[in-house]
Amino acid sequence: MAPRKLTVVISQSPGKNPVKRELEEEIATQLMLAGCCEVSLIPNLYDLPADHHGLLWLRSISGDLVVLSWLYERAARWTLDRNGISGLEGVTQLPKEEEDSTEEPADTPRGIGSVRKTNRHIYVMDLRQHHEAAVYLEEIQRIAREAVPPPTLVPLEISFGKPEALPAETVAQVPAAMEFKLPLGFPGMTPVASETAVAAPVTDPRRRWYPVIDYSRCTNCMECIDFCLFGVYGVDQLDRILVEEQDNCKRGCPACSRVCPANAIIFPEHKTAAIAGAPTAAAGDFKIDLSKLFGAPSALELAAQERDTELVADGRDAVGLSVGIPKRQSAQAEQPKDDLDNLMDALDDLEL
Amino acid sequence: MPVPLQFMMGEYQALIPIDRRYFRNHMWFQMSPEANTGRVGLTSYAIRLLQDVYFLDWTIDPQTQVVLKQEIGEIESSKAVSSIFAPAAGLIHDFNPALMQDPSLINGDNYSTGWMFHFETQVETMSAEEYAAHLSGSWEETQRVLKGQYNA
């Protein structure tokens, strides 16, 4: 039996940006020519409804997976998880942009984790990080070499030789005649050279807007379910928070994300990097942000404003800061610990 | 000239002239009592936190009615970045054209030629004494905010 190949999925940009399309198609074409992986294109991952054939197909894949999308890695990873596609976090080695050199904070908050555990790796890459296909191709081939133990050296040699042998112009004309390695029976997936190969236009799923929970950060504190007055959140049988009615969510409103004390709620399409799932707060550089001292509204005030806007738009009354605002005890943190605090600390240390 | 108040930020002495009013977000307001209008600028306390100002940009047009905490611009300095927020509900008439040419005027002369905009408001403001008390009361918190970010 032939060894299983690495599966590479390219989640396409929702718009019709030609530059993005070109990068997607360049990567797909080169990977197919290299023959190191199974390659598929799906519409924007975040917009797919749960029963979309692209997702059904993704769920059926049990081996290692590389997912390229126009989302932050965290956003893509937890969107997959939400859709029942999970696995161990594959570590990618894409060259970093210069300003990305900040190290991860030592004490990353510990969340409740995903309920699903699968013993394979999912590698996620953000297509906005680099403009050249070559960077991604190199990394995918590295993963392919490491993920799938090569039975022989032959396929690898081919995969290195081909891209150089074919200049870009030639490659661009080849796909129409090529056999795409798309799983059959999934008409929603766009073959690479869509302008030549597909007669029936593939309609993008409609754009969506809903929160994605990063369970590696979520502590199940339930502040989001208290705050959201539109019934987006719910709990599962294990009393774990989940996004239950995602389409109740108000387009453009990221208020619950601002309320979340663990920064675990991602709105992948929000313009603020921290809300869209950027690795850390993404301050850009080492400069401190004085906005708070210079009179910026607090995250809670902003969240309440955003929620009021949506309530009023729905013909309901604005509630301001009167409903579902977490009563945090930060002001008390400075007081000396009493016996009860010591007892709680001792219990925490047991890590039960 | 009347003797200004001062607030000690560690070793640094931030002066607070007593000939004008103050907003909580570290802006001074030199208004004419008849018209409720006047110039607004940053206090020495704010400047000390920012240090050398490199860049200043207004995100609203002149003659804009604003609400408290509305974002009206951005400032970047050697030490910090921040949005600039409306100090109170009111009308922003126009901006200091000299700052557009050279934002470092804010550092050179923050209490006169480094003014930022003409403002009109009915809102209560603080006296120099009240502002000094406000600084004393929030200095601990300010240091916590700064240290929190340095250690992040």
Chai-1 contact restraints between the chains, C-beta under 6 A:
chainA,res_idxA,chainB,res_idxB,connection_type,confidence,min_distance_angstrom,max_distance_angstrom,comment,restraint_id
A,K287,B,A80,contact,1.0,0.0,6.0,A-B,restraint_1
A,K287,B,V81,contact,1.0,0.0,6.0,A-B,restraint_2
A,I288,B,A80,contact,1.0,0.0,6.0,A-B,restraint_3
A,I288,B,Q149,contact,1.0,0.0,6.0,A-B,restraint_4
A,D289,B,V81,contact,1.0,0.0,6.0,A-B,restraint_5
A,L290,B,L49,contact,1.0,0.0,6.0,A-B,restraint_6
A,L290,B,A80,contact,1.0,0.0,6.0,A-B,restraint_7
A,L290,B,S82,contact,1.0,0.0,6.0,A-B,restraint_8
A,S291,B,S82,contact,1.0,0.0,6.0,A-B,restraint_9
A,S291,B,S83,contact,1.0,0.0,6.0,A-B,restraint_10
A,K292,B,V145,contact,1.0,0.0,6.0,A-B,restraint_11
A,F294,B,N25,contact,1.0,0.0,6.0,A-B,restraint_12
A,F294,B,S82,contact,1.0,0.0,6.0,A-B,restraint_13
A,G295,B,N25,contact,1.0,0.0,6.0,A-B,restraint_14
A,G295,B,K69,contact,1.0,0.0,6.0,A-B,restraint_15
A,G295,B,F85,contact,1.0,0.0,6.0,A-B,restraint_16
A,A296,B,F85,contact,1.0,0.0,6.0,A-B,restraint_17
A,P297,B,K69,contact,1.0,0.0,6.0,A-B,restraint_18
